[in-house]
Amino acid sequence: MRLCANERRALREFTGANELAFCGFLRRVAYNAVQDHLRSRKNRPNEPLPDDLQVKSADFQDLDFQLLLGEIVDLLDMVVPPETAERDKTLFLLYFRQGLSARSIAGLPDMGLSEKGVESALLRMTKQLRVLMASQSQKGSSTP
């Protein structure tokens, strides 16, 4: 939801040094959303957080992030070939939702991809998603 706020301003204004910068950008937005959520809970006296709570990249339980991720996964259907759609969605979720590295994903028996293959697929998907989201944003802002 944060990426889509203000007519997708964060996505429109994002400029990355390379193609993998968008992956890092998504991770940072998600991490900040989780941190903000945890801080807001900590400030409510009737909902105390445990002292030993450590936030890890795989601990994304924030509702906003889950909703946004669901929307992005739905958009994946528009950019991935049907023959690899299931695998590509799995790669995307393992990387962005579970926080697994490309090496870890490549090590899974059913993936059938090398580490470079996983990185390449993620790069391709994020690049295509970025183009799709930018074009949808332009269509939305050009409407009277």
Secondary structure, 3 states (H helix, E strand, C coil): CCCCHHHHHHHHHCCCCCCCHHHHHHHHHHHHHHHHHHHHHHCCCCCCCCCCCCCCCCCCCCHHHHHHHHHHHHHHHHHCCHHHHHHHHHHHHHHHCCCCCHHHHHCCCCCCCCHHHHHHHHHHHHHHHHHHHHHHHHHHHCCC
